[in-house]
Amino acid sequence: MKEIEVFIDTDEIADFFFHQLLKRGYVPTEEELEEMADITFEYLVEKCIIDEEMEED
C-alpha cells in the first residue's frame, strides 16, 4: 500500500466542528471547540490513522 503524507490542523478540525454543530443547533465555546479538536487529533493518533510529527521551527 502506498503511503501518503497528510497534514492535520487542529484549527481546521475546530472550524469544522463549529460549523457542523451550528447546523445542528449547538453554539460551542472556543474552548470547547479546541478540546474537541485535540481529542479528535489524539483519537487519530491512537488508532494509527496518523503519526504525530513535531514541526521544526
N, C-alpha and C positions, 0 to 999 in steps of 0.2 A: 504494500500500500504506500502511496506517495505521501510524504509529509509536506504540509503547507504551513506557512507562517501566518499567524493570526494575532492581531493586537486587540486586547480587550481594555477598554477605557471605562473605569467605574463612573466617570461623569456621564458618559453616554448611557450606561445602564440606568443611572438615576433619572436621566431625562426620559428614557423610555418608560420607566415605571411611572413617572409623574403623569405623562400623557395617557397611559393606559388606565391608571387609577382615576384620573379626571373623567374619562369616558364612562367609568363605572359609578361615578357619583361620589368619589372619595377625594378629599383635599389633604394630602400628606404634607407634613412639615419638611423643611430642607434636611433636618437632622434624621428624620425617619427615612427619607429617600437615600441618604448617604449610608445608613445602616443596611438598608435593603440591598443596595449596590455592593457593599462589602460582603454581605452574606452570600449573594449570588456569585461573586468572584471566588470566594472561598469554596463554595459548592463545586464550581467548575474545576478548581484545582484538585479538590478531594476526589472527585470522580475521574481524574486523569484526562479530562477533556482538554485542559490547557495546562501548560507548565508555567510556573511563575518565574519570571526573569527580572532582575533588578536593573533599572536604567542606570547607565553611567553618565555622570554629569560632566 
